[in-house]
Amino acid sequence: MLTSILIGAKRIAKTELDELQYLGRRLQYRPSRALTSENDRAIVERLRAAGSHLTTLDALSLPETPDMLKAADDLYALMTDRAPRKGGFIASATQEEIMRFPALLRWGLNEHLLAIVENYICRPIDYRGVAVRRDIKGGEQIETRLWHRDQEDLRIVKIIVYLNDVDRGGGGYEYVDRGKVATWRLGRNTGRINDETMNQLVPPSLQHTCSGPRGTVVFTDTCSVFHRGSIAHSEDRRALFFCYNSTSPRGAINCAPLFDRDAFARDAEDLSSAQLAAIGH
């Protein structure tokens, strides 16, 4: 028992030290991209305070959005009858399929989004690309349907875009507001947590479900908030996950690019220097 207590205390102390060191780096960092709107600043502040922010494509008002939505719908049409991974509940597009729809990748490189991510992470950023997935309705509460935190780094950003209406039973993304519950004291390697345990740690009133119609957008730091995908009961959930981390993440093995960045850069001659830097060029 004493050994377990000591190990737990060391884990908490290391977590607190990591957070303090990150805060020091953040205060010294000068982002290369300025936030140019009140909406962008509000997203960054909400990420810092709570770890997640709910908005819409209409509110973001990015010029690439119509092309992105058409590309997403065309790609999902190819995935209509795709079976989930063996024993799982997620049907995903392949990298080769995503490369056939460059408008998807271009949306994630919008410079407003890059500025938001950099000003939150406070490190030079790396755009990994987009995961295109259909979460199959029903099934067991396993894997990413259990509460957890990702391990790529102290801070990352994922932008989730719903492509169908997601109501309270539609498989919405759920998270715990880190500004109201000090769940970081549990340490970074707690694994998966079921409902019974989480309800003892965090009141259900502080477990937020991100619901909304097609075009709902969630900015979230999945490394700093406990989160999960809830089980859809009415229909499969279709969503895009745009992924960003620093150029020097702690868990680099989990930060591999989700698309062929060299080929994309060759075919997209009009990318800005900031966009090229975000894909390592």
Steps between C-alpha positions, in 0.01 A plus 500: 500500500778745597684426176187578297450828689861603437477415131179700474656798679803497267270483198301801618817697580641429153170604338499828695865567402426429134207742508710774663782455249252515214349818644846657511566412135159632401561837665831534313374382161418756231262349241584563136131542421281767660136444591306733272143478632312499828355161406849349461609648833188360670582150372854516638382633837238228529757233416729637771222520757298183433692291248221505241287747305177441308424707188376459141630518146277802443659683794851420374404627153800354318500536120612138451197356682265437201771308313592309816140392563452382142824303516397344832159398366657349188749305709234371739300382199790264429487373860125430521531123531845488659523263795669617821843380598495140619329485839456878506247772431687744272507497121777727372618640170848403388781748441480427128129584496554824693770608253238479222312782674757775564227750598473310829868553576498862384224593744719395792778725372292819511723761662233599754504142625880487503509822705247365750697179546839669531375762747355222716787250484764777511748297298572471127220279370474192284184426299456123491198503270146371538344173615172422324290255699152361541417386854258209474188528716452259790759262635698484821654776709863413429823662379449870418141476627652493849632814671868561430765756407727477199876480545655686208615803703406744776294700249352411161191609307241298314223670304196274467244580232163320506368409156159388621268617778625376838238522774533381860487139386694549181850409614620846593849580625504530881758665725563611858557875547858517627443850638247375754646160590870443573505163321862565397593395854422142399815497288534449127492120477175402666378288208130452429240594762144369506187697593481371855853616584470830315172585674680460834772742387294753303132594541299420185411870482864571409510229231414691183347351186566689176177472302384692196393491137715429198776762497556497876870541583689403816846638575651277766829408665466126543825481696385734777133402541342168578276423206325226308268439208155409628308213339266601218154342521306656211746496208872477429697815582701646213780734602834645393791527744762760403815435706776738615792475741833670559798425279673331796229295677587272790315209346632535145413138426132600524538807276571353158354695204159385381573580135789517253620852572769502233255406225243748632756783499607419144141516375404812698728770361307790655564414865633785716823478697300451820304213345812337364668527840203326661557196278876498543603685183 
